[in-house]
């Protein structure tokens, strides 16, 4: 597949950048390591203009690096397949949004493994909002009902799959009490998900091998789809857990990879069969990077399910990745509202993201609002 060439006269004319703030629908509580996460979401957003056409999206570029791109030919920023070249991936999402808009296509259609229209494009997703929101409740039954009610809120919004934060005994509760509550909450959320929904658990490195085995054994009938970040990455521990899962016919997959300090050997361990699902963050690893990685994982029979949390923008760009990656699993959906960015083309329906057939990533930027923010607290290069 070749997306290029790009018109040889097109050059980077302008780059504007500012941090935009959004808000979750409800405050997110603690996890096994951290205290309350809160409601605020911060999104550094850049808009890049090339050939009179603009694309926008999440960015990690610094002003001094962006200055080096002004006047560059657009064709020099991409490889022949349309991926942004590694030196320029600080602007990966705005550049891909621009590239797709120039061709009047959604990003998912540009990078699809199979040709065809993006009409009726649906992607499996899960509700990632089930944190330790009940720690203020001493009574276990009342605490479990509290989290179950949150899961029902997600179901009312169209979710059928759920990821649950576990590991309460690592810090926030006495060990045995925390494990007991984790198990009861897994069971309660399984009731909400029903027999066809998927339930995942994420321990944020708050378990050890024996606790992971205990929780999976006592919830075996709940068919936990994966256990994520059970403990800090270690091939001996993961080998032990994987061998036990196979021997006990539990069926749960092992996922890891979201953290900034992830071992560089993680992919090697996955290729050795110790890890099933790779979860590098979609925004930090970039869409172009994930397209390359996901196709490599496909060749090794490994599953891709990028991490996305704290930045609602990731919901939308992640939805486009499934078209490019065969073993893509889910969009991790972290619901929130971003003033100045219209996401109304997207919706959740029966456990799937319905993706709009619109150019770029399918989001609309309020130009006047963005310009005001840039003028007040951002920067512009041209």
N, C-alpha and C positions, 0 to 999 in steps of 0.2 A: 504494500500500500504506500502511495506517495501523496502527501498533502501539498507539498511544495511543487513548483517554484512560487515564490512571492515576487511581486513586481520589483524589479531591481532599483527603481527610483524611490521606493518607500524607505523613509528613515524615521528614527525615533525623534519626535518633535517636542514632546512635553511629558513630564512625569510629575504627578501631584500625589502627595501622601499625607495622611492624617490618621490618628487613632479614633475609631468610632466605637461608641459604647452601646451595648444591648443589655437585655435583661431576660433571665429565665422566667417561666410562668410561676415557679415557686422556688424558694430557697433550697439549695442542695446541702444536705447535712455532711457528716463526717464520713471518712472511709477508714480502713484499718490503720492507716498512718496519720492522716491529717484531720484537723478539726473542720468545722463547718466551712463549706465552700462558698455559700452565699448565692446571690442572684445576679451579680454584675458579670457581664461578658465584655471583654475588650478585643477589638478587631483593628489592627493596623491595616488600613486599606490604601492601595495605590491605584491611580488611574493613569494609564499610558495612552498617548495619542500618537498614531502612526498613519501617515497618508490621509489625515483628516478623519480617521475612525478611531474611536476610543474603546478600550477594554478596561475592566476594573476587577479587583479582587484582593484577597488577603495577601500581605507581603511581609517579608522579613528584610527588605533591602534598606541599607543605610544611605543617607543623602550623599555622602562622598562616593559611594559606589554607583549610585544612580547617575551621578554627574558624568561618569565615564561612558554611559550609554547614549547620552544625548548626541544626535547626529549619526549614530551607527545605522548601518543598513539593516532593515528588518530581517532580510534573508540570512544574515550572519548570526541571528539569535536562535535559530531552529535547526534541527537535523532534518534529513530528507523525509522522515516520517511525520514531522510536525512537532516532535517533542522539543521542549526548550533545552538548549545545551547547558550542561552543568554550571559553567561560570555565571549564567544569567538566571538561575532558578530562584533567586531572591524575588524576581518578578514573574515567577512561573504562572500563577493564576491570572493576573491581568493580561499577560501575553497570550495565553491560551484563549481567554475570553475574547481578546481582540482577533486572534487568528480565525476563530469560529465565526465571529460576527462578519468579518471580511468575506467569508464564504457563505454567509447566511445559513449556517447550520448549527445545531447544538454540538457541544464538545463531544458528547457520547457518540454522535454519528461520525465525527471526524476520526475517532480512534477505535471504532467498532471492529471486532474481529471478522464480522460478516457484514456485507453491504445491506443497505435497506433504510427505510424511513424510521425516524424516532417516534412516530405515532404509537401511542399505547405502550410506551416504555415504562416498565414497572421494575422496582428493585426491592428485594427483601430488606426489612429494617427491624431494629429492636429499640425499645424504650430503655434508655440508659439512666433514668432519673431516680432509681431506687437506692438511695444512699442510707446512711444511718440516721434517719430522721426521727427515730423513736427513742433515742437514748434517754430522754427525759421521763420516759414511762417505765416505772419499776416492774409493773405486773406484766409477765410475759404474754399472756393471752391478749391483753389490751394493746401491747406493743406490736404483736403480730397482726392484729386487726388493722392497726394504723398503717402499716406498710402494705397490707393487702388492699386497703382502700385506695392508696396511691396507685397501685397496679390497676385497680378498676378504673381510675381516672384515665390512665393510659389506654386501657381497652376501649373506653368511651370515645377516645380520640382516634381510634382505628388501629391501635397496636395489638398484635397477637403474640409477639416475641418480647422477652424481657431479660435484661441483665441485672443481677442483684449484687450489690456490694456485700461481701462477707468478711469475716476476720474481726468480729467485735471483741473477741478475747485477746487480741494482740496488744491492745492498749486501753480501750474504752470500757471494757467490762472484765470481771474475773474470767479466767480462761474457760472453765467448764460451763459457766453461765453463758458466756458469749457463744461458744460452740452450740449449746442447746438452742439459743435463740436463732442463730444462723440457720440451723436445720429446720426449725419450725417455720421460719419465713420462706425458705425455699419451698416447703410444702404448700404454704398459703398462696404463693405466687403461681405455683403449678396449677392450682385450682382455677385461678383467673385465666391463665394461658389456655387451659383446656388441653385435650389430647393432641391437637394438631399444632399447638404453639411450641416454640423453642424457649427453653429456660437456660441461661448461662449464669455462671457465678464468677466474681472477680475478687480475689483476696488481697490485692495490692501488696503482695509479699508478706501478708500477715499470718500465713500458715507455715507449718513444716510438713514433711512427708507424711508423718503419722496422722496429723490432724486432717490433711487433705484426704487420706484414705478413710478416716472415720466419717467425715462428712459425706463423701461419695458413697460409702457403704450404706449409711443410714438414709440416704435419699436415692438409692438405686432405682426404686420404682418411679421416681420423678423424672428419670431419664435426662439428667443434666447434660446439655449438649456440649459445653466445654467448661473447663476450669481455667481461669486466666490469672496469670501472675500469682500462682500458688505460693511461691517463695522466690528469693533471688535466684537468677538463672545459674544452674549448676548441672553439669552433665550426669554426675553420679546420682543426684537427687531425682532428676527427671527420668533417668534410666530406671531407677527403682519404682517410681510412680507409674511409668508406662508399663513396665513388666507386670505390676500388680493389676492395673486396669485390664490388661489383656487376659491375665490368668483368671480374674474374677468375672470376666465378661460384662464389665460395667458399661463400656461403650462411650464413655466421655472422652472428648478430645482435649488436648493440652494446647493452650494458647499463650503467647508471650511476645514481647517486643515493643511495648508502647513507651517505655521510659527513656529518658535522655542518657542514662548510664547503662544501657543494655550492652551485654557482652558482644564484642565483634564476632564471636564464634557462634552466635545464635543460629545463623543460617546453616552452618556446618552441622550443628546438632540436629536441626530440623531434617537435613538431608540424610542423617543417620537414623531417623525415625523416632527421635526423642520428643519432638515438638510437631504438632499437626497444623497449627494455625499461626501465621505470622501477622503481627499487629502494629507495625511501625505507624507512627502518627501521619495522617494524610496531609496535614498542612506543613509540618516540619520536613517530611520526606519529599513532599511536592507531588503533584499529579504526574508530571513527566517521570519523576523517579519511580513512582509506584507503578506506572504503566510498564516500565522496563522490568522492575522487580517482580510484579505479578505474573508477567509472561514467563519469566525464568522459573518462578515457583510452579506454574502450570506444568512446565516440562518435567519437574521433579515430583509431580503428583501432590503438591502441598497446597494448602488453602490460604487464601488472602482475606483478611478482615481488618482493614486499617482502623487504628484508634482515632476517635474524634470526641473531644470533650472540652467544654469551656469556651468554644467559639462556634456559634450556631452556623456561621458561614460554611464550616466543614460539612454540615449536613448535605448541602446542595452539591458541592463539587464532588463529594464522595459518591453521590448517586450516579454520577456519570462514569465512574470507573468500571462498573460491572460490564459495560459493553466491551471493554478492552481486555478483561481478565477472566479467563474461563472458570477458575475455581474461587471466584469472588463469593463471599458468604453474606454479609449484611452491611447496611449502613448503620453505624452507631448514631442514633438520633438523639441529639441534645437540644430539646426544644427551647426556643427563645425568640424574642422580638428584637429586630435591629432597626431603629429609626433611621430613615434615609435610604433603606434598601427594601425594595418590594419583592417579597418571595411568594406572592399570592398564586403564582402558577404551580406551585408544589402543594401536594396534600398527602396525607396518610390515609390509606384505605386497605383494610383487611390484611394488615401486617406488611404492607408494601408502600414505598414512596412512589407516587405517580409524578413523573418528571415531565415538565412542559416541553413541547416541541417548539422551542424558541432559540434564536441564535445565541451563541456563547454558552454560559452556564445558566441561562434562563432567569437571571435576576435583573431587576431594573434599579438604577441608581437615581436618586433625586438630585439632579444636577445643582439646583440652587442650594439645597441643604449641604451638599458636599462642598461646594465652593465656599460657603460661609465658614464651615469647619476648618477648611484648609487655610483660609485667610486668618482665622482666629488663633489656630494652634498647630497648623501643619506647615508644609513647605512645598514649593513649586520650582521646577527646573525646566527651562525651555531654551 
